[in-house]
Amino acid sequence: MHCPSHPSVNTSRHTLLLHHNSKSSAAPVSSKPFSAHRTRSFLFVVFLSFASCLGAHAQSQRSRGAVASPSPTPTPAPLLTRTSTRHETRRFGYGGTFTIYGAPEGSITVEAWARNEVDVTADIELKGGTEEELAALAAVNNFTLDEDGSHLTLFTTGMHDRKFMKRAAKNFPKKLLALPWKIDYRIRVPAQLDLEIYAGRGALELINTDGALSLNAGESQASFTLSGGDVVSTIASGSIRLRIPINSWRGRGASIRLGRGDLTVELPAGFNGDVDATVLRTGRVENNHPALAPRTGVASTDRQLRARAGAGGATLAFEIGDGVIRITQPASDK
């Protein structure tokens, strides 16, 4: 059988011809089953012929070496990694405000200590294809400290800041903009210092700070050990674990919000305070603290808890969009 040069075109012609003949021929009712059978048989033969031609064509191409095996995808060269550590200290007393603008990716740990100083240690990790690229990245991805009276600000500079790049690195190679980098901060501050923290993606840890706290972050696995202050924290997704090591919160209270994830609150056995916990969409509130009971006259559901422990006190408000809020006591108190 001769294989047509364009099987798909000829097959379409046969199909159209059959369709045209079926419309133009007025066959008697008794001949319809036979005509349908003949049409199906003809289409089946056309299909077999078409498949046979394709197989013969592929075999011919293979015999001539025209069909080559696919070439393997080249493996990109591994990136070089450079990690450097920078340390800065500023004398900064109690009562001031310290603002931290973290890197798009990287952890931030803030711990209170007894000195009137802010101590910053930054581990800067860069990745590039060559030593020249690493040098270009090191020139822009860093941080600065700016002091203005009672306000100290840590700015993370880098490729994520367009204004900075236009001002400080006009001829920066565009191919380097997509390379990964991160900065991990370890910071010690006076306990009564007010904090403002803006973070991207990475772990967050706050330890024993007592001043006012305003925190906004993208994606984080956060751990807070706090005893007081005026706390307002918002994290888009991840998890939060709040540990309160004392029996009464020192300060006006706390408002901790999480868009999506799990929030765990650990309260000591003898805690005194009020707790408001709310799940806005999907999830539940799990109250596993034996001393925390719903407040009188306030209804509670599986997605909302209005409770009091002991004699009551400062209000701790917890809110998530989707996830689980768990309220428990530390294992050492059980």
Contacts in CASP RR format, 6 or more apart in sequence:
PFRMAT RR
TARGET T0000
AUTHOR 0000-0000-0000
METHOD contacts of the structure
MODEL  1
MHCPSHPSVNTSRHTLLLHHNSKSSAAPVSSKPFSAHRTRSFLFVVFLSF
ASCLGAHAQSQRSRGAVASPSPTPTPAPLLTRTSTRHETRRFGYGGTFTI
YGAPEGSITVEAWARNEVDVTADIELKGGTEEELAALAAVNNFTLDEDGS
HLTLFTTGMHDRKFMKRAAKNFPKKLLALPWKIDYRIRVPAQLDLEIYAG
RGALELINTDGALSLNAGESQASFTLSGGDVVSTIASGSIRLRIPINSWR
GRGASIRLGRGDLTVELPAGFNGDVDATVLRTGRVENNHPALAPRTGVAS
TDRQLRARAGAGGATLAFEIGDGVIRITQPASDK
1 49 0 8 1.000
1 52 0 8 1.000
3 49 0 8 1.000
3 52 0 8 1.000
3 53 0 8 1.000
3 56 0 8 1.000
3 57 0 8 1.000
4 10 0 8 1.000
4 53 0 8 1.000
7 49 0 8 1.000
7 50 0 8 1.000
7 53 0 8 1.000
7 54 0 8 1.000
8 50 0 8 1.000
11 46 0 8 1.000
11 47 0 8 1.000
11 50 0 8 1.000
14 42 0 8 1.000
14 43 0 8 1.000
14 46 0 8 1.000
15 43 0 8 1.000
18 39 0 8 1.000
18 42 0 8 1.000
18 43 0 8 1.000
22 35 0 8 1.000
22 39 0 8 1.000
27 35 0 8 1.000
58 67 0 8 1.000
61 67 0 8 1.000
77 129 0 8 1.000
79 127 0 8 1.000
79 128 0 8 1.000
79 129 0 8 1.000
79 179 0 8 1.000
79 180 0 8 1.000
80 127 0 8 1.000
80 128 0 8 1.000
80 129 0 8 1.000
80 130 0 8 1.000
80 131 0 8 1.000
80 133 0 8 1.000
80 134 0 8 1.000
81 125 0 8 1.000
81 126 0 8 1.000
81 127 0 8 1.000
81 128 0 8 1.000
82 125 0 8 1.000
82 126 0 8 1.000
82 127 0 8 1.000
82 134 0 8 1.000
82 138 0 8 1.000
83 123 0 8 1.000
83 124 0 8 1.000
83 125 0 8 1.000
83 126 0 8 1.000
84 123 0 8 1.000
84 124 0 8 1.000
84 138 0 8 1.000
85 121 0 8 1.000
85 122 0 8 1.000
85 123 0 8 1.000
85 124 0 8 1.000
86 121 0 8 1.000
86 122 0 8 1.000
86 124 0 8 1.000
86 142 0 8 1.000
86 143 0 8 1.000
87 119 0 8 1.000
87 120 0 8 1.000
87 121 0 8 1.000
87 122 0 8 1.000
88 119 0 8 1.000
88 120 0 8 1.000
88 145 0 8 1.000
89 117 0 8 1.000
89 118 0 8 1.000
89 119 0 8 1.000
89 120 0 8 1.000
90 117 0 8 1.000
90 118 0 8 1.000
90 120 0 8 1.000
90 145 0 8 1.000
90 147 0 8 1.000
90 152 0 8 1.000
91 116 0 8 1.000
91 117 0 8 1.000
92 98 0 8 1.000
92 116 0 8 1.000
92 117 0 8 1.000
92 118 0 8 1.000
92 147 0 8 1.000
92 152 0 8 1.000
92 189 0 8 1.000
92 190 0 8 1.000
92 193 0 8 1.000
93 116 0 8 1.000
93 117 0 8 1.000
93 190 0 8 1.000
93 193 0 8 1.000
94 116 0 8 1.000
94 190 0 8 1.000
94 191 0 8 1.000
94 192 0 8 1.000
94 193 0 8 1.000
95 150 0 8 1.000
95 190 0 8 1.000
95 192 0 8 1.000
95 193 0 8 1.000
95 194 0 8 1.000
96 150 0 8 1.000
96 151 0 8 1.000
96 152 0 8 1.000
96 193 0 8 1.000
96 194 0 8 1.000
97 150 0 8 1.000
97 151 0 8 1.000
97 152 0 8 1.000
97 193 0 8 1.000
97 194 0 8 1.000
97 195 0 8 1.000
97 196 0 8 1.000
98 118 0 8 1.000
98 151 0 8 1.000
98 152 0 8 1.000
98 153 0 8 1.000
98 154 0 8 1.000
98 189 0 8 1.000
98 193 0 8 1.000
98 194 0 8 1.000
98 195 0 8 1.000
98 196 0 8 1.000
99 151 0 8 1.000
99 152 0 8 1.000
99 153 0 8 1.000
99 154 0 8 1.000
99 195 0 8 1.000
99 196 0 8 1.000
99 197 0 8 1.000
99 198 0 8 1.000
100 108 0 8 1.000
100 110 0 8 1.000
100 153 0 8 1.000
100 154 0 8 1.000
100 185 0 8 1.000
100 187 0 8 1.000
100 195 0 8 1.000
100 196 0 8 1.000
100 197 0 8 1.000
100 198 0 8 1.000
100 199 0 8 1.000
101 153 0 8 1.000
101 154 0 8 1.000
101 155 0 8 1.000
101 156 0 8 1.000
101 198 0 8 1.000
102 108 0 8 1.000
102 143 0 8 1.000
102 154 0 8 1.000
102 156 0 8 1.000
102 183 0 8 1.000
102 185 0 8 1.000
102 197 0 8 1.000
102 198 0 8 1.000
102 199 0 8 1.000
102 200 0 8 1.000
103 141 0 8 1.000
103 156 0 8 1.000
103 160 0 8 1.000
103 181 0 8 1.000
103 182 0 8 1.000
103 183 0 8 1.000
103 200 0 8 1.000
104 160 0 8 1.000
104 182 0 8 1.000
104 200 0 8 1.000
104 201 0 8 1.000
105 180 0 8 1.000
105 181 0 8 1.000
105 182 0 8 1.000
105 200 0 8 1.000
105 201 0 8 1.000
105 202 0 8 1.000
106 182 0 8 1.000
106 183 0 8 1.000
106 184 0 8 1.000
106 185 0 8 1.000
106 199 0 8 1.000
106 200 0 8 1.000
106 201 0 8 1.000
106 202 0 8 1.000
106 203 0 8 1.000
107 184 0 8 1.000
107 185 0 8 1.000
107 202 0 8 1.000
107 203 0 8 1.000
107 204 0 8 1.000
107 205 0 8 1.000
108 184 0 8 1.000
108 185 0 8 1.000
108 187 0 8 1.000
108 197 0 8 1.000
108 199 0 8 1.000
108 202 0 8 1.000
108 203 0 8 1.000
108 204 0 8 1.000
108 205 0 8 1.000
109 185 0 8 1.000
109 186 0 8 1.000
109 187 0 8 1.000
109 203 0 8 1.000
109 204 0 8 1.000
109 205 0 8 1.000
109 206 0 8 1.000
109 207 0 8 1.000
110 187 0 8 1.000
110 188 0 8 1.000
110 189 0 8 1.000
110 195 0 8 1.000
110 197 0 8 1.000
110 205 0 8 1.000
110 206 0 8 1.000
110 207 0 8 1.000
110 209 0 8 1.000
111 186 0 8 1.000
111 187 0 8 1.000
111 188 0 8 1.000
111 189 0 8 1.000
111 205 0 8 1.000
111 206 0 8 1.000
111 207 0 8 1.000
111 208 0 8 1.000
111 209 0 8 1.000
112 188 0 8 1.000
112 189 0 8 1.000
112 190 0 8 1.000
112 191 0 8 1.000
112 193 0 8 1.000
112 207 0 8 1.000
112 208 0 8 1.000
112 209 0 8 1.000
112 210 0 8 1.000
113 119 0 8 1.000
113 188 0 8 1.000
113 189 0 8 1.000
113 190 0 8 1.000
113 191 0 8 1.000
114 190 0 8 1.000
114 191 0 8 1.000
115 188 0 8 1.000
115 190 0 8 1.000
116 190 0 8 1.000
117 188 0 8 1.000
117 190 0 8 1.000
118 152 0 8 1.000
118 187 0 8 1.000
118 188 0 8 1.000
118 189 0 8 1.000
118 190 0 8 1.000
118 193 0 8 1.000
119 187 0 8 1.000
119 188 0 8 1.000
119 189 0 8 1.000
120 143 0 8 1.000
120 145 0 8 1.000
120 154 0 8 1.000
120 185 0 8 1.000
120 186 0 8 1.000
120 187 0 8 1.000
121 185 0 8 1.000
121 186 0 8 1.000
121 187 0 8 1.000
122 143 0 8 1.000
122 183 0 8 1.000
122 184 0 8 1.000
122 185 0 8 1.000
122 186 0 8 1.000
123 183 0 8 1.000
123 184 0 8 1.000
123 186 0 8 1.000
124 138 0 8 1.000
124 141 0 8 1.000
124 142 0 8 1.000
124 181 0 8 1.000
124 182 0 8 1.000
124 183 0 8 1.000
125 181 0 8 1.000
125 182 0 8 1.000
125 183 0 8 1.000
125 184 0 8 1.000
126 134 0 8 1.000
126 137 0 8 1.000
126 138 0 8 1.000
126 141 0 8 1.000
126 179 0 8 1.000
126 181 0 8 1.000
127 179 0 8 1.000
127 180 0 8 1.000
127 181 0 8 1.000
128 134 0 8 1.000
128 137 0 8 1.000
128 176 0 8 1.000
128 179 0 8 1.000
133 173 0 8 1.000
133 176 0 8 1.000
133 179 0 8 1.000
136 172 0 8 1.000
136 173 0 8 1.000
136 176 0 8 1.000
137 159 0 8 1.000
137 176 0 8 1.000
137 179 0 8 1.000
137 181 0 8 1.000
139 169 0 8 1.000
140 157 0 8 1.000
140 158 0 8 1.000
140 159 0 8 1.000
140 164 0 8 1.000
140 165 0 8 1.000
140 168 0 8 1.000
140 169 0 8 1.000
140 172 0 8 1.000
141 157 0 8 1.000
141 158 0 8 1.000
141 159 0 8 1.000
141 181 0 8 1.000
141 183 0 8 1.000
142 156 0 8 1.000
142 157 0 8 1.000
142 158 0 8 1.000
143 154 0 8 1.000
143 155 0 8 1.000
143 156 0 8 1.000
143 157 0 8 1.000
143 183 0 8 1.000
144 154 0 8 1.000
144 155 0 8 1.000
144 157 0 8 1.000
145 152 0 8 1.000
145 153 0 8 1.000
145 154 0 8 1.000
145 155 0 8 1.000
146 152 0 8 1.000
146 153 0 8 1.000
146 155 0 8 1.000
147 153 0 8 1.000
154 185 0 8 1.000
154 187 0 8 1.000
156 183 0 8 1.000
157 164 0 8 1.000
157 168 0 8 1.000
158 164 0 8 1.000
158 165 0 8 1.000
159 165 0 8 1.000
159 172 0 8 1.000
159 176 0 8 1.000
159 177 0 8 1.000
159 181 0 8 1.000
165 172 0 8 1.000
189 195 0 8 1.000
189 209 0 8 1.000
191 208 0 8 1.000
191 209 0 8 1.000
191 210 0 8 1.000
191 211 0 8 1.000
192 210 0 8 1.000
192 211 0 8 1.000
193 209 0 8 1.000
193 211 0 8 1.000
194 211 0 8 1.000
194 212 0 8 1.000
194 213 0 8 1.000
195 209 0 8 1.000
195 211 0 8 1.000
195 212 0 8 1.000
195 213 0 8 1.000
195 214 0 8 1.000
195 215 0 8 1.000
196 214 0 8 1.000
196 215 0 8 1.000
197 204 0 8 1.000
197 213 0 8 1.000
197 214 0 8 1.000
197 215 0 8 1.000
197 216 0 8 1.000
197 217 0 8 1.000
198 216 0 8 1.000
198 217 0 8 1.000
199 215 0 8 1.000
199 216 0 8 1.000
199 217 0 8 1.000
199 218 0 8 1.000
199 220 0 8 1.000
200 217 0 8 1.000
200 218 0 8 1.000
200 219 0 8 1.000
200 220 0 8 1.000
201 218 0 8 1.000
201 219 0 8 1.000
201 220 0 8 1.000
202 217 0 8 1.000
202 219 0 8 1.000
202 220 0 8 1.000
202 221 0 8 1.000
203 220 0 8 1.000
203 221 0 8 1.000
203 222 0 8 1.000
203 223 0 8 1.000
204 215 0 8 1.000
204 217 0 8 1.000
204 220 0 8 1.000
204 221 0 8 1.000
204 222 0 8 1.000
204 223 0 8 1.000
204 224 0 8 1.000
204 235 0 8 1.000
205 222 0 8 1.000
205 223 0 8 1.000
205 224 0 8 1.000
206 213 0 8 1.000
206 215 0 8 1.000
206 222 0 8 1.000
206 223 0 8 1.000
206 224 0 8 1.000
206 225 0 8 1.000
206 226 0 8 1.000
207 225 0 8 1.000
208 225 0 8 1.000
208 226 0 8 1.000
208 227 0 8 1.000
209 226 0 8 1.000
210 226 0 8 1.000
210 227 0 8 1.000
210 228 0 8 1.000
210 229 0 8 1.000
210 250 0 8 1.000
211 228 0 8 1.000
211 229 0 8 1.000
211 230 0 8 1.000
212 229 0 8 1.000
212 230 0 8 1.000
212 231 0 8 1.000
213 226 0 8 1.000
213 229 0 8 1.000
213 230 0 8 1.000
213 231 0 8 1.000
213 232 0 8 1.000
213 233 0 8 1.000
214 232 0 8 1.000
214 233 0 8 1.000
215 231 0 8 1.000
215 232 0 8 1.000
215 233 0 8 1.000
215 234 0 8 1.000
215 235 0 8 1.000
216 233 0 8 1.000
216 234 0 8 1.000
216 235 0 8 1.000
217 234 0 8 1.000
217 235 0 8 1.000
217 236 0 8 1.000
218 235 0 8 1.000
218 236 0 8 1.000
218 237 0 8 1.000
219 235 0 8 1.000
219 236 0 8 1.000
219 237 0 8 1.000
219 238 0 8 1.000
220 235 0 8 1.000
220 238 0 8 1.000
220 239 0 8 1.000
220 240 0 8 1.000
221 238 0 8 1.000
221 239 0 8 1.000
222 233 0 8 1.000
222 235 0 8 1.000
222 238 0 8 1.000
222 239 0 8 1.000
222 240 0 8 1.000
222 241 0 8 1.000
223 240 0 8 1.000
223 241 0 8 1.000
223 243 0 8 1.000
224 233 0 8 1.000
224 240 0 8 1.000
224 241 0 8 1.000
224 242 0 8 1.000
224 243 0 8 1.000
224 256 0 8 1.000
225 243 0 8 1.000
225 245 0 8 1.000
226 242 0 8 1.000
226 243 0 8 1.000
226 244 0 8 1.000
226 254 0 8 1.000
227 244 0 8 1.000
227 245 0 8 1.000
227 246 0 8 1.000
227 249 0 8 1.000
227 250 0 8 1.000
228 249 0 8 1.000
228 250 0 8 1.000
228 251 0 8 1.000
228 253 0 8 1.000
228 254 0 8 1.000
228 314 0 8 1.000
229 249 0 8 1.000
229 250 0 8 1.000
229 251 0 8 1.000
229 252 0 8 1.000
229 253 0 8 1.000
229 254 0 8 1.000
230 251 0 8 1.000
230 252 0 8 1.000
230 253 0 8 1.000
230 254 0 8 1.000
231 253 0 8 1.000
231 254 0 8 1.000
231 255 0 8 1.000
231 256 0 8 1.000
232 254 0 8 1.000
232 255 0 8 1.000
233 240 0 8 1.000
233 254 0 8 1.000
233 255 0 8 1.000
233 256 0 8 1.000
233 257 0 8 1.000
234 257 0 8 1.000
234 258 0 8 1.000
235 257 0 8 1.000
235 258 0 8 1.000
235 259 0 8 1.000
236 259 0 8 1.000
236 260 0 8 1.000
237 258 0 8 1.000
237 259 0 8 1.000
237 260 0 8 1.000
237 261 0 8 1.000
238 258 0 8 1.000
238 260 0 8 1.000
238 261 0 8 1.000
238 262 0 8 1.000
239 258 0 8 1.000
239 261 0 8 1.000
239 262 0 8 1.000
239 263 0 8 1.000
239 264 0 8 1.000
240 256 0 8 1.000
240 258 0 8 1.000
240 262 0 8 1.000
240 263 0 8 1.000
240 264 0 8 1.000
241 263 0 8 1.000
241 264 0 8 1.000
241 266 0 8 1.000
242 254 0 8 1.000
242 256 0 8 1.000
242 263 0 8 1.000
242 264 0 8 1.000
242 265 0 8 1.000
242 266 0 8 1.000
243 266 0 8 1.000
243 330 0 8 1.000
244 265 0 8 1.000
244 266 0 8 1.000
244 267 0 8 1.000
244 268 0 8 1.000
244 271 0 8 1.000
244 316 0 8 1.000
245 268 0 8 1.000
246 268 0 8 1.000
247 268 0 8 1.000
247 270 0 8 1.000
247 271 0 8 1.000
247 272 0 8 1.000
248 271 0 8 1.000
248 272 0 8 1.000
248 273 0 8 1.000
248 313 0 8 1.000
248 314 0 8 1.000
249 273 0 8 1.000
249 313 0 8 1.000
249 314 0 8 1.000
249 316 0 8 1.000
251 314 0 8 1.000
252 314 0 8 1.000
253 314 0 8 1.000
253 315 0 8 1.000
253 316 0 8 1.000
254 314 0 8 1.000
254 316 0 8 1.000
254 317 0 8 1.000
255 317 0 8 1.000
255 319 0 8 1.000
256 263 0 8 1.000
256 316 0 8 1.000
256 317 0 8 1.000
256 318 0 8 1.000
256 319 0 8 1.000
257 318 0 8 1.000
257 319 0 8 1.000
257 320 0 8 1.000
258 319 0 8 1.000
258 320 0 8 1.000
258 321 0 8 1.000
258 323 0 8 1.000
259 320 0 8 1.000
259 321 0 8 1.000
259 322 0 8 1.000
260 320 0 8 1.000
260 321 0 8 1.000
260 322 0 8 1.000
260 323 0 8 1.000
261 320 0 8 1.000
261 322 0 8 1.000
261 323 0 8 1.000
261 324 0 8 1.000
262 323 0 8 1.000
262 324 0 8 1.000
262 325 0 8 1.000
262 326 0 8 1.000
263 318 0 8 1.000
263 320 0 8 1.000
263 323 0 8 1.000
263 324 0 8 1.000
263 325 0 8 1.000
263 326 0 8 1.000
264 325 0 8 1.000
264 326 0 8 1.000
264 328 0 8 1.000
265 275 0 8 1.000
265 277 0 8 1.000
265 316 0 8 1.000
265 318 0 8 1.000
265 325 0 8 1.000
265 326 0 8 1.000
265 327 0 8 1.000
265 328 0 8 1.000
266 328 0 8 1.000
266 329 0 8 1.000
266 330 0 8 1.000
267 275 0 8 1.000
267 289 0 8 1.000
267 292 0 8 1.000
267 309 0 8 1.000
267 327 0 8 1.000
267 328 0 8 1.000
267 329 0 8 1.000
268 329 0 8 1.000
268 330 0 8 1.000
268 333 0 8 1.000
269 290 0 8 1.000
269 291 0 8 1.000
269 329 0 8 1.000
269 333 0 8 1.000
269 334 0 8 1.000
270 291 0 8 1.000
270 309 0 8 1.000
270 310 0 8 1.000
271 289 0 8 1.000
271 291 0 8 1.000
271 292 0 8 1.000
271 309 0 8 1.000
271 310 0 8 1.000
271 329 0 8 1.000
272 309 0 8 1.000
272 310 0 8 1.000
272 311 0 8 1.000
272 312 0 8 1.000
272 313 0 8 1.000
273 308 0 8 1.000
273 309 0 8 1.000
273 310 0 8 1.000
273 311 0 8 1.000
273 312 0 8 1.000
273 313 0 8 1.000
273 314 0 8 1.000
273 315 0 8 1.000
273 316 0 8 1.000
274 295 0 8 1.000
274 306 0 8 1.000
274 307 0 8 1.000
274 308 0 8 1.000
274 309 0 8 1.000
274 312 0 8 1.000
274 313 0 8 1.000
274 314 0 8 1.000
274 315 0 8 1.000
274 316 0 8 1.000
275 292 0 8 1.000
275 305 0 8 1.000
275 306 0 8 1.000
275 307 0 8 1.000
275 308 0 8 1.000
275 309 0 8 1.000
275 315 0 8 1.000
275 316 0 8 1.000
275 317 0 8 1.000
275 318 0 8 1.000
275 327 0 8 1.000
276 305 0 8 1.000
276 306 0 8 1.000
276 307 0 8 1.000
276 315 0 8 1.000
276 316 0 8 1.000
276 317 0 8 1.000
276 318 0 8 1.000
277 285 0 8 1.000
277 287 0 8 1.000
277 304 0 8 1.000
277 305 0 8 1.000
277 307 0 8 1.000
277 317 0 8 1.000
277 318 0 8 1.000
277 319 0 8 1.000
277 325 0 8 1.000
277 327 0 8 1.000
278 285 0 8 1.000
278 303 0 8 1.000
278 304 0 8 1.000
278 305 0 8 1.000
278 317 0 8 1.000
278 318 0 8 1.000
278 319 0 8 1.000
278 320 0 8 1.000
278 325 0 8 1.000
279 285 0 8 1.000
279 303 0 8 1.000
279 304 0 8 1.000
279 319 0 8 1.000
279 320 0 8 1.000
279 321 0 8 1.000
279 322 0 8 1.000
279 323 0 8 1.000
279 324 0 8 1.000
279 325 0 8 1.000
280 319 0 8 1.000
280 320 0 8 1.000
280 321 0 8 1.000
280 322 0 8 1.000
281 321 0 8 1.000
281 322 0 8 1.000
282 321 0 8 1.000
282 322 0 8 1.000
282 323 0 8 1.000
283 303 0 8 1.000
283 320 0 8 1.000
283 322 0 8 1.000
283 323 0 8 1.000
283 324 0 8 1.000
284 302 0 8 1.000
284 303 0 8 1.000
284 323 0 8 1.000
284 324 0 8 1.000
284 325 0 8 1.000
285 302 0 8 1.000
285 303 0 8 1.000
285 304 0 8 1.000
285 305 0 8 1.000
285 324 0 8 1.000
285 325 0 8 1.000
285 327 0 8 1.000
286 324 0 8 1.000
286 325 0 8 1.000
286 326 0 8 1.000
286 327 0 8 1.000
287 305 0 8 1.000
287 307 0 8 1.000
287 327 0 8 1.000
288 326 0 8 1.000
288 327 0 8 1.000
288 328 0 8 1.000
288 329 0 8 1.000
289 309 0 8 1.000
289 327 0 8 1.000
289 328 0 8 1.000
289 329 0 8 1.000
290 329 0 8 1.000
291 309 0 8 1.000
291 310 0 8 1.000
291 329 0 8 1.000
292 307 0 8 1.000
292 308 0 8 1.000
292 309 0 8 1.000
292 327 0 8 1.000
293 307 0 8 1.000
293 308 0 8 1.000
293 309 0 8 1.000
294 300 0 8 1.000
294 305 0 8 1.000
294 306 0 8 1.000
294 307 0 8 1.000
294 308 0 8 1.000
295 306 0 8 1.000
295 307 0 8 1.000
295 308 0 8 1.000
298 306 0 8 1.000
299 306 0 8 1.000
300 306 0 8 1.000
300 307 0 8 1.000
305 325 0 8 1.000
305 327 0 8 1.000
307 327 0 8 1.000
318 325 0 8 1.000
END
